[in-house]
Amino acid sequence: MIPKEKSVELYETMVRIRFFEEKAVELFLKGRLPGFLHSSLGQEAISAGACSTLREDDYIISTHRGHGDIIAKGARVDRMMAELFGKKTGYCKGKGGSIHIADLDLNILGATGIVGSGLCIINGAALACQMKGTDQVAICFFGDGASNTGAFHEGLNLAAIWDLPVIFICQNNLYAESTPQRVHQKICNVSERGLGYGIRGQCIDGNDVMAVYETTSEAVERARKGLGPTLIECKTYRWLGHYVGDPSTTYRTKGEVEEWKKRDPVKLYRAKLLEMKIFSEKDLDEIDQQIEKEIEEAVVFAQSSPEPEVEDALEDIYVGPYIP
Amino acid sequence: MRQITYREALREGLKEEMRRDSNVFLLGEDIAEFGGSYKVTQGLLEEFGHSRIRNTPISEAAIIGAALGASLAGMRPVAELMYIDFSGVAMDQIVNQVAKVRYIFGGKAKASLVIRTQGGAGRSSAAQHAQSLESWFTHVPGLKVVMPSTPKDVKGLIKSSIRDDDPVFFIEHKLLYNEIGPVPEEEYLIPIGKADIKRPGKDVTIIATSRMVLRSLRAAELLTEEGIEAEVIDPRTLVPLDEETIFNSVKKTGKLVIVHEASKRSGYGAEIAALVCEKAFYDLDAPIKRVAAFNTPIPFAPKLENYVIPDEKAIINGVKELFR
């Protein structure tokens, strides 16, 4: 049974991700945000469920579709929004953008834009914890597409042989960019690959936040005790295309999208909370309104923030000064 | 002063830094019991144990990724890539991750790690084990590139590299490990970014890197018979480059020959030549001469390998061209 405070936290986090992503899509389509945007709409339960099992000093690393994971680990939505706008107040001072948001103070080792790369980096953070004798753990988020990279193989194998405190969480949204899973791999469940590395692989419903929370909690506990890594595959669905603006109609049907939207992770959890009579409609509506306001304020903060100065482009390459 | 080998000096530097700072650890293929492919880490396991002398699988991306993750979590890893040729396997981690994290995260991240590797021809190692690929890495902002040629330099520079807060790509040469030279018994550091005048001279400046420093020094001795006093400069660090020492020498001699073992096309010599043309052109009284390997893969047969790599004769001929 998940305690009441945890239930609020899970719901708030999912709604915060939902509203942030909806707002980001809206702003992007209005042409307000530079670059590209990869929306995690539909995948909120994995970010919320997994990160709510962590302490602040635990590590995560995320992907190009990482807003949800980073919000769930506790990042401030105003500084995230400012980063999407390329502003100086953004988490990366406007140098990283949507796919590279990091908050090192929260042990968020960023989002990395190269598919699969995080699977190798996370091991180092986990190794540092192991060598220092702390009981910190690290979560690596990645997609089904990443499970076909060499980095997946190298990363899982190294974590396994060194018994590193890592939880590898596959956000299997069934598509590697535009390529359906049935086309990009022979297996249906990425979790089966755990066997090949001698680690536990589990496959769960990624749209059920309680399932994610409970499964991850167990893996985190095992990792804290020094029992090594776990591979958790969370089946989910990416509501939008690979990037905002990709209509996704060339590789999947509208019917399929509609079917998955019926399993909206936020609505499912809301219904659950109401059914369990933990909260009333009014309680949850209040949470929604408060978070909506938070996101609006984040947009105001971002829009009213200063642009970087051009000279800033030459800073932060090295700890030392710019090398001409 | 005592005389020790390049290998011994390097090992001493690693040992001293590991004793000084418990956050320093080594990881790489076959570095523990086996002592490394070129025996640089031999004996370190006995003193520091398996936790800090970490054998890895043959997984170059996992090695560099783990080094990066560990550095982000406060460690100072020294990762060994057995051959510089193998860096291709880890190129995403080196170029997109290690070199970029500080910048894309707005200056919050420190990738305080060293990637030790070795390159170069001369042992019939053929095309995949004998390249000189330093210019791949000098081209990527975010990395520092160090390439020492003497026992004294390799020790002082590995110590500085380990202490440096920026990522250092540290390139040794397989035919330098057995070279003997004077190395002080007392502790010393050699700063990154400082060239060394290995032989003073007034008539021509020879800038040489790695093993070509040794050949250039022998060529310079032979050139005295022709009445030419060559000044031989070893930049020791390619990024950052000590431009001042180079420009001062060119101002004095008016002639510049650049010698490297990498193939000539787009080699680092092109960068040095361009810098001198941009900033010291009017100090030259002859065209700049590059003496470098032919633009071929490194051949296996000794006769062929010797042919494509510059020798003393090629250096002497290169210098004499400027005195016609």
Interface residues (C-beta under 8 A of the other chain):
Chain A: Y59 I61 G90 Y91 C92 K93 G94 K95 G96 H100 A102 D103 L104 D105 N107 L109 G110 T112 G113 I114 S117 L119 C120 I121 I122 N123 G124 A125 A126 L127 A128 C129 M131 G150 A151 H153 E154 G155 N157 L158 I161 W162 E315 D316 I317 Y318 V319 G320 I323
Chain B: F25 S51 R52 R54 T56 P57 S59 E60 A61 A62 I64 G65 A66 A67 L68 G69 A70 S71 L72 A73 G74 M75 P77 V89 D92 Q93 N96 Q97 V101 R102 Y103 I104 F105 G106 G107 K108 A109 K110 P141 G142 K144 D165 D166 V239 P240
